[in-house]
Amino acid sequence: MKSETNVYLKQNKAKYNKSNVVLIGFMGSGKSITGKLLAYRMGYSFVDTDVEIEKNYKMKIKDMFAKEGEAIFRQRETETIKRLSQKSHQVISTGGGVATKQEDMDALRQNGVIISLSAYPSTILKRTGNDKRPLLAKKSNEERLKAIVELMAKRAKFYKNADLIVQTDDKTPLQNVETITKYLKGLK
């Protein structure tokens, strides 16, 4: 059901006895900043799966894509997610493609409430600007927008499987944190 604040809740609020909060969503949807603020608010640790992968494999993700390919990166991402999902009291910010892999989502859902952050393609284009994300690198703004629209369309059905969907376009990260904490309080 849709509320006045652009928040979409699952009809079935299952009993949650889970200690992690997992943020999924497209690149540029606000997972990292919202996750850090949410972790601080909750007294949890913050973990970004992309940062963990870079730390563990001592290589930037863009270099993994270029030198070893997306398949190797996705394998490392799954290994990282399985390890992180065993821990508790974390806010986990995932890479944009994590939601498309059932194995990853099953691992995260075992001990985590899944929150999807969403934004319109035009917002994503503005937020990602000229950064060097592998799936958008070396493209004009028009090509980037087209790639964003196409990739978002492919991933939309996966993001909709979240326990909560928060539209972030016209919200500050702190407003997103407020929305998420209210939802989480309602689960207890």
Backbone hydrogen bonds in HBPLUS format (Angstrom, degrees):
<---DONOR---> <-ACCEPTOR-->    atom                        ^
c    i                          cat <-CA-CA->   ^        H-A-AA   ^      H-
h    n   atom  resd res      DA  || num        DHA   H-A  angle D-A-AA Bond
n    s   type  num  typ     dist DA aas  dist angle  dist       angle   num
A0003-SER N   A0007-VAL O   3.30 MM   4  5.75 155.4  2.37 152.1 159.2     1
A0167-GLN N   A0006-ASN O   3.23 MM 161  5.67 163.7  2.26 164.5 168.9     2
A0008-TYR N   A0165-ILE O   2.86 MM 157  4.98 168.8  1.88 150.3 154.1     3
A0165-ILE N   A0008-TYR O   2.92 MM 157  4.98 159.6  1.97 147.5 152.8     4
A0014-ALA N   A0012-ASN O   3.04 MM   2  5.67 117.6  2.45 109.1  92.3     5
A0020-ASN N   A0111-ASN O   2.92 MM  91  5.92 146.1  2.03 154.3 161.6     6
A0113-VAL N   A0020-ASN O   2.97 MM  93  6.36 154.8  2.03 148.0 147.8     7
A0021-VAL N   A0090-GLN O   2.97 MM  69  6.41 159.0  2.02 156.9 163.7     8
A0092-ILE N   A0021-VAL O   2.78 MM  71  6.21 159.0  1.83 159.4 166.6     9
A0022-VAL N   A0113-VAL O   2.85 MM  91  5.94 177.6  1.85 160.1 160.5    10
A0115-ILE N   A0022-VAL O   2.77 MM  93  5.96 174.0  1.77 177.7 176.3    11
A0023-LEU N   A0092-ILE O   2.76 MM  69  6.05 170.4  1.77 163.3 166.1    12
A0094-THR N   A0023-LEU O   3.08 MM  71  6.14 166.3  2.10 165.8 167.2    13
A0024-ILE N   A0115-ILE O   2.84 MM  91  6.15 162.0  1.87 153.5 158.7    14
A0117-LEU N   A0024-ILE O   2.88 MM  93  6.29 162.0  1.91 162.6 162.0    15
A0029-SER N   A0026-PHE O   3.06 MM   3  5.58 140.4  2.22 145.0 141.5    16
A0034-THR N   A0030-GLY O   3.04 MM   4  5.81 156.0  2.10 148.7 156.2    17
A0035-GLY N   A0031-LYS O   2.78 MM   4  5.57 149.2  1.88 136.4 146.4    18
A0036-LYS N   A0032-SER O   2.97 MM   4  6.16 158.2  2.02 150.1 154.8    19
A0037-LEU N   A0033-ILE O   3.13 MM   4  6.31 167.2  2.15 149.4 152.7    20
A0038-LEU N   A0034-THR O   2.82 MM   4  5.96 158.1  1.87 151.4 158.3    21
A0039-ALA N   A0035-GLY O   2.88 MM   4  5.97 162.3  1.91 148.4 153.3    22
A0040-TYR N   A0036-LYS O   3.06 MM   4  6.25 160.1  2.10 145.4 150.8    23
A0041-ARG N   A0037-LEU O   2.96 MM   4  6.17 163.0  1.99 147.9 152.6    24
A0042-MET N   A0038-LEU O   2.91 MM   4  6.10 154.9  1.97 152.4 158.8    25
A0043-GLY N   A0039-ALA O   2.86 MM   4  5.78 123.5  2.18 142.9 156.8    26
A0044-TYR N   A0039-ALA O   2.90 MM   5  4.67 146.9  2.01 140.4 143.0    27
A0043-GLY N   A0040-TYR O   3.28 MM   3  5.16 142.5  2.43  95.4 105.9    28
A0045-SER N   A0089-HIS O   3.14 MM  44  6.60 161.2  2.18 151.0 148.1    29
A0091-VAL N   A0045-SER O   2.82 MM  46  6.26 152.9  1.89 162.1 171.1    30
A0047-VAL N   A0091-VAL O   2.91 MM  44  6.20 161.6  1.94 165.6 164.6    31
A0093-SER N   A0047-VAL O   2.79 MM  46  6.17 163.9  1.81 160.3 165.9    32
A0052-GLU N   A0048-ASP O   2.97 MM   4  6.27 161.3  2.01 158.2 164.1    33
A0049-THR N   A0093-SER O   2.86 MM  44  6.21 164.4  1.88 169.8 174.5    34
A0053-ILE N   A0049-THR O   2.94 MM   4  6.15 155.8  2.00 148.9 154.9    35
A0054-GLU N   A0050-ASP O   3.01 MM   4  6.28 165.8  2.03 150.5 154.0    36
A0055-LYS N   A0051-VAL O   2.90 MM   4  6.09 157.3  1.95 149.8 156.4    37
A0056-ASN N   A0052-GLU O   2.86 MM   4  6.00 166.8  1.87 152.1 155.7    38
A0057-TYR N   A0053-ILE O   2.93 MM   4  5.96 157.0  1.98 153.0 158.6    39
A0058-LYS N   A0054-GLU O   2.82 MM   4  5.35 110.1  2.32 132.8 145.1    40
A0059-MET N   A0054-GLU O   3.28 MM   5  5.10 140.4  2.44 126.5 136.5    41
A0063-ASP N   A0060-LYS O   3.00 MM   3  5.23 124.1  2.32 100.6 115.0    42
A0064-MET N   A0060-LYS O   2.97 MM   4  6.40 148.4  2.07 148.3 158.2    43
A0064-MET N   A0061-ILE O   3.03 MM   3  4.92 114.6  2.48  92.9 109.2    44
A0065-PHE N   A0061-ILE O   2.92 MM   4  6.24 165.0  1.94 161.1 163.3    45
A0066-ALA N   A0062-LYS O   3.06 MM   4  6.22 158.4  2.10 138.8 144.8    46
A0067-LYS N   A0063-ASP O   2.75 MM   4  5.79 166.5  1.77 153.5 157.3    47
A0068-GLU N   A0064-MET O   2.75 MM   4  5.18 152.1  1.82 138.0 147.5    48
A0069-GLY N   A0064-MET O   2.94 MM   5  6.24 125.4  2.24 147.3 152.8    49
A0069-GLY N   A0065-PHE O   3.16 MM   4  4.32 132.0  2.40 102.6 113.2    50
A0073-PHE N   A0069-GLY O   3.32 MM   4  6.64 164.0  2.35 146.6 151.2    51
A0074-ARG N   A0070-GLU O   2.82 MM   4  6.08 164.4  1.85 159.6 163.0    52
A0075-GLN N   A0071-ALA O   3.03 MM   4  6.24 149.3  2.12 143.2 151.3    53
A0076-ARG N   A0072-ILE O   3.03 MM   4  6.31 160.0  2.07 152.9 157.6    54
A0077-GLU N   A0073-PHE O   2.85 MM   4  6.10 148.3  1.95 149.0 159.4    55
A0078-THR N   A0074-ARG O   3.00 MM   4  6.22 154.7  2.06 144.4 149.6    56
A0079-GLU N   A0075-GLN O   3.09 MM   4  6.41 160.8  2.13 148.5 153.3    57
A0080-THR N   A0076-ARG O   2.96 MM   4  6.14 158.2  2.01 146.4 152.4    58
A0081-ILE N   A0077-GLU O   2.91 MM   4  6.13 159.6  1.95 150.6 156.2    59
A0082-LYS N   A0078-THR O   2.97 MM   4  6.16 163.3  2.00 153.6 157.5    60
A0083-ARG N   A0079-GLU O   3.17 MM   4  6.37 156.2  2.23 143.5 149.6    61
A0084-LEU N   A0080-THR O   2.90 MM   4  6.14 167.5  1.92 155.6 159.1    62
A0085-SER N   A0081-ILE O   2.85 MM   4  5.85 157.6  1.90 152.2 157.8    63
A0086-GLN N   A0083-ARG O   3.33 MM   3  5.69 157.1  2.38 106.7 113.4    64
A0087-LYS N   A0084-LEU O   3.06 MM   3  5.58 158.0  2.11 115.3 121.9    65
A0098-VAL N   A0095-GLY O   3.22 MM   3  5.66 162.8  2.26 116.9 122.0    66
A0100-THR N   A0097-GLY O   3.04 MM   3  5.66 155.5  2.11 118.1 125.4    67
A0101-LYS N   A0098-VAL O   3.07 MM   3  5.73 170.3  2.08 123.9 127.0    68
A0104-ASP N   A0101-LYS O   3.02 MM   3  5.48 122.1  2.36 110.3 123.7    69
A0105-MET N   A0101-LYS O   3.10 MM   4  6.44 162.4  2.13 154.7 160.1    70
A0106-ASP N   A0102-GLN O   2.81 MM   4  5.97 159.7  1.85 156.5 161.6    71
A0107-ALA N   A0103-GLU O   3.21 MM   4  6.37 158.7  2.25 141.0 146.1    72
A0108-LEU N   A0104-ASP O   3.00 MM   4  6.28 161.9  2.03 151.7 156.7    73
A0109-ARG N   A0105-MET O   2.84 MM   4  5.88 155.9  1.90 149.7 156.3    74
A0110-GLN N   A0106-ASP O   3.23 MM   4  6.31 136.8  2.43 141.2 149.7    75
A0163-ASP N   A0114-ILE O   2.81 MM  49  5.30 141.1  1.96 134.6 146.4    76
A0116-SER N   A0164-LEU O   2.77 MM  48  6.15 168.8  1.78 166.1 167.5    77
A0166-VAL N   A0116-SER O   2.81 MM  50  6.22 163.3  1.84 168.2 174.0    78
A0118-SER N   A0166-VAL O   2.86 MM  48  5.98 162.0  1.89 157.0 155.4    79
A0168-THR N   A0118-SER O   2.71 MM  50  5.81 172.9  1.71 175.2 172.7    80
A0123-THR N   A0120-TYR O   2.98 MM   3  5.27 123.4  2.31 106.5 120.9    81
A0124-ILE N   A0120-TYR O   2.99 MM   4  6.35 159.7  2.03 156.4 162.9    82
A0125-LEU N   A0121-PRO O   2.88 MM   4  6.12 159.1  1.92 153.4 158.6    83
A0126-LYS N   A0122-SER O   3.14 MM   4  6.38 160.6  2.18 141.6 146.0    84
A0127-ARG N   A0123-THR O   2.87 MM   4  6.11 165.5  1.89 155.6 159.9    85
A0128-THR N   A0124-ILE O   2.87 MM   4  5.96 153.4  1.94 153.2 159.4    86
A0129-GLY N   A0125-LEU O   3.05 MM   4  6.05 132.3  2.29 139.1 150.6    87
A0131-ASP N   A0128-THR O   2.93 MM   3  5.87 164.0  1.95 156.9 161.7    88
A0136-LEU N   A0133-ARG O   2.93 MM   3  5.51 157.4  1.98 121.9 129.4    89
A0137-ALA N   A0133-ARG O   2.91 MM   4  5.70 120.0  2.28 155.6 170.2    90
A0144-ARG N   A0140-SER O   2.73 MM   4  5.96 155.1  1.79 154.2 162.5    91
A0145-LEU N   A0141-ASN O   2.88 MM   4  6.05 162.4  1.91 149.2 153.0    92
A0146-LYS N   A0142-GLU O   3.05 MM   4  6.26 160.5  2.09 144.3 149.8    93
A0147-ALA N   A0143-GLU O   2.89 MM   4  6.09 159.3  1.93 147.3 153.1    94
A0148-ILE N   A0144-ARG O   2.83 MM   4  6.07 156.5  1.88 151.7 158.6    95
A0149-VAL N   A0145-LEU O   2.92 MM   4  6.14 168.9  1.93 155.3 157.4    96
A0150-GLU N   A0146-LYS O   3.00 MM   4  6.18 167.3  2.02 152.0 155.4    97
A0151-LEU N   A0147-ALA O   2.92 MM   4  5.99 166.6  1.93 150.5 154.6    98
A0152-MET N   A0148-ILE O   2.81 MM   4  5.85 162.4  1.84 154.2 159.8    99
A0153-ALA N   A0149-VAL O   3.00 MM   4  6.11 153.8  2.07 143.9 151.0   100
A0154-LYS N   A0150-GLU O   3.14 MM   4  6.44 151.5  2.23 143.5 150.5   101
A0155-ARG N   A0151-LEU O   3.05 MM   4  6.27 147.0  2.16 146.0 154.9   102
A0156-ALA N   A0152-MET O   2.86 MM   4  5.75 129.7  2.11 148.7 159.9   103
A0158-PHE N   A0155-ARG O   2.90 MM   3  5.42 135.1  2.10 116.2 128.8   104
A0159-TYR N   A0155-ARG O   3.14 MM   4  6.46 157.4  2.20 155.7 162.7   105
A0160-LYS N   A0156-ALA O   3.11 MM   4  6.30 144.9  2.23 150.0 159.2   106
A0161-ASN N   A0158-PHE O   3.14 MM   3  5.56 162.3  2.17 110.9 116.4   107
A0162-ALA N   A0159-TYR O   3.33 MM   3  6.00 155.3  2.39 120.3 121.3   108
A0171-LYS N   A0168-THR O   3.31 MM   3  5.18 170.1  2.32 112.7 112.3   109
A0175-GLN N   A0172-THR O   3.05 MM   3  5.14 120.8  2.41  99.5 114.2   110
A0176-ASN N   A0172-THR O   3.05 MM   4  6.43 153.1  2.12 152.3 160.2   111
A0177-VAL N   A0173-PRO O   2.95 MM   4  6.27 150.4  2.04 145.2 153.3   112
A0178-GLU N   A0174-LEU O   2.99 MM   4  6.27 156.7  2.05 146.0 151.6   113
A0179-THR N   A0175-GLN O   3.05 MM   4  6.32 161.4  2.09 148.6 152.8   114
A0180-ILE N   A0176-ASN O   2.98 MM   4  6.22 162.4  2.01 151.0 155.5   115
A0181-THR N   A0177-VAL O   2.85 MM   4  6.03 167.4  1.87 158.1 161.4   116
A0182-LYS N   A0178-GLU O   3.02 MM   4  6.15 159.1  2.06 149.9 155.3   117
A0183-TYR N   A0179-THR O   3.14 MM   4  6.36 156.7  2.20 143.4 149.8   118
A0184-LEU N   A0180-ILE O   2.89 MM   4  6.17 163.2  1.92 154.9 159.4   119
A0185-LYS N   A0181-THR O   2.93 MM   4  6.08 155.6  1.99 148.0 153.9   120
A0186-GLY N   A0182-LYS O   3.21 MM   4  6.42 145.1  2.34 140.6 149.1   121
A0186-GLY N   A0183-TYR O   3.07 MM   3  5.19 124.0  2.39  97.5 111.9   122
A0187-LEU N   A0184-LEU O   3.08 MM   3  5.22 149.9  2.17 101.8 111.0   123
A0188-LYS N   A0185-LYS O   3.33 MM   3  5.60 151.8  2.42 104.1 111.5   124
